[in-house]
Amino acid sequence: MSLLLRRCLTALVEAFVAFGSHWVHIPGPPPDFSDPAPGHPERLCPWLPPTEQERAIWDDVGG
């Protein structure tokens, strides 16, 4: 394959990749829902260890 043809095809592929990156959304990793978010009403005192009832609620919600 000639050098000119190879460069043209490489530029064409790179142009398609650049064009496609504007139209295709690649989602990030899913959020971690293992514990309530900071400031959530179920967790008003983050400096205290969780109670048994809080753990039971989290386990029930988590599946």
C-alpha positions, 0 to 999 in steps of 0.5 A: 500500500502506498504511503500516500494512500495509507496516510489518507486512510489514517486521516479519514479514520481519525476524522470519523472517530472525531466526528463520532465522539460528538454524537455518541455518549459513553456513560461513566461508571454507575454510582455507588448506593451502598450507604446513604448520601452525606446529609441524608435524613437517615444519617444525621450523625455521620460521626456516630456508628450506624445503629442496628435499625439503620443497617436493617433499613440499608440492607432492606433498600439494597435488596 
